[in-house]
Amino acid sequence: MRLFETDLAGPCAGSQETESVANIKSAEKRAKQAVRRRAHNMAARSRLRSSIKKVLNAVGAGDKTEASAALKAAQPIIDTMVSKGIIHANKAARHKRELNARVKALAAR
């Protein structure tokens, strides 16, 4: 099984896989599952960060309607990441609080 690629000239150039150190079938399976889980979690975390950046970019541009729409779209994504265990509930609350404060400050201007 392959976990990390060190030889960039190989057929899987750019992938992060190489031979596993696991000797037991169940350990190989767990290693494979960990690779899949990590890829899924990284994609989910990226989606979370992108949604937060959309709000911050809209606030930075001074676009009130775009910022509020982006915030409205970001809040369920943040909540979903908590329910999937990607981030802690307190971190989600902090993100939502700070984004909401920035959008409110923009609307007050």
WOKAQUI-V478709 format. One record per backbone hydrogen bond with DSSP energy under -1.0 kcal/mol. NH is the residue of the N-H (numbers start at 0). CO is the residue of the C=O. E is the energy in kcal/mol with one decimal. If there is no record, write none. Layout:
BEGIN
nh & co & e
NH & CO & E
NH & CO & E
END
This chain:
BEGIN
nh & co & e
2 & 17 & -2.7
9 & 6 & -1.3
12 & 9 & -1.0
14 & 11 & -2.5
19 & 0 & -1.8
27 & 23 & -2.3
28 & 24 & -2.4
29 & 25 & -2.4
30 & 26 & -2.2
31 & 27 & -2.3
32 & 28 & -2.7
33 & 29 & -2.4
34 & 30 & -1.8
35 & 31 & -2.1
36 & 32 & -3.0
37 & 33 & -2.6
38 & 34 & -2.1
39 & 35 & -2.2
40 & 36 & -2.9
41 & 37 & -2.6
42 & 38 & -2.0
43 & 39 & -2.2
44 & 40 & -2.7
45 & 41 & -2.0
46 & 42 & -2.1
47 & 43 & -2.1
48 & 44 & -2.6
49 & 45 & -2.5
50 & 46 & -2.0
51 & 47 & -2.0
52 & 48 & -2.5
53 & 49 & -2.1
54 & 50 & -1.3
55 & 51 & -2.3
56 & 52 & -3.0
57 & 53 & -2.0
58 & 54 & -2.4
59 & 55 & -2.5
60 & 56 & -2.0
62 & 57 & -2.0
66 & 62 & -2.3
67 & 63 & -2.4
68 & 64 & -2.1
69 & 65 & -2.6
70 & 66 & -2.3
71 & 67 & -2.2
72 & 68 & -1.8
73 & 69 & -2.0
74 & 70 & -2.1
77 & 73 & -2.6
78 & 74 & -2.3
79 & 75 & -2.3
80 & 76 & -2.0
81 & 77 & -1.3
82 & 78 & -2.1
83 & 79 & -1.9
84 & 81 & -1.2
85 & 80 & -2.5
86 & 80 & -1.1
91 & 87 & -2.0
92 & 88 & -2.4
93 & 89 & -2.3
94 & 90 & -2.5
95 & 91 & -2.7
96 & 92 & -2.5
97 & 93 & -2.6
98 & 94 & -2.7
99 & 95 & -2.4
100 & 96 & -2.2
101 & 97 & -2.0
102 & 98 & -2.3
103 & 99 & -2.5
104 & 100 & -2.4
105 & 101 & -2.0
106 & 102 & -2.2
107 & 103 & -1.8
END
